[in-house]
């Protein structure tokens, strides 16, 4: 269900940046200027949001991962909470250069983090002195802060969902290099042409971010639910086909036995 423009208005999604900070490429999505601030056309926001939701739901239906990216203060907690709802990887602390383009090295760091965690439970820590334990613990905590959100990511994600493409320009460049589709909330100070699915909207207000991120997350959840239902139906159809095959086999065996009895 499409979110109403009234709901977007209430959340302040229409408030852009100062006109002096605008990116001219956002002109198609700007409705007017008011008190030195650009006002975003919410009809355009609604239409672009629906396009993005439809496309991202299709990705979720395939079972592939969408990486959520937002490191700015207003967005990271909202983004992290929503990513966890749909079990998607996320980066909310700091984007490490090469997180996508040098994914093999990032995976090594994740394995290192997991190895230290294992040391705490398999007795290895008991054989270390206090200083060694402290150093390992600090290393593990540092890695957890940066990589904890992508710990379960075993391959390059199928798409990126970004808040503030200007701030997350390194993530955007890496995704572009690897031809990974980019979904993004784009404010009036950013370039919407750098992403595949631009959602024009206020990327500074927590209320605005909450509604836009939640809408995208709900679309992913719907795609995942549809995937689960299809898998369940496929299993049901397979079980029914197997049952029919067994019944047919039993019926044939009964018929063969009857035929042999008649011959005798």
Buried (B, 14 or more C-beta within 10 A) or exposed (E): EEBEBEBBEEBBBBBBBEBEEBBEBBEEBBBEEEEEBBBBBBEBBBBBBBBBBEBBBBBBBEEEBBBBBBBBEBBBBBBBBBBEEBEBBBBBBEBBEEBBBEBEEBBEBBEBBBEBBEBBEEEBBEEEEEEEBEEBBEEBEEBBEBBBBBBEBEEBBBBBBBBBBBBBBBBBBBBBEEEBBBBBBBBBBBBBEBBBBBBBBBBBBBBBBBBBBBBBBBBBBBBBBBBEEEEEEEEEEEEEEEEEEEEEEEEEEEEEEEEEEEEE
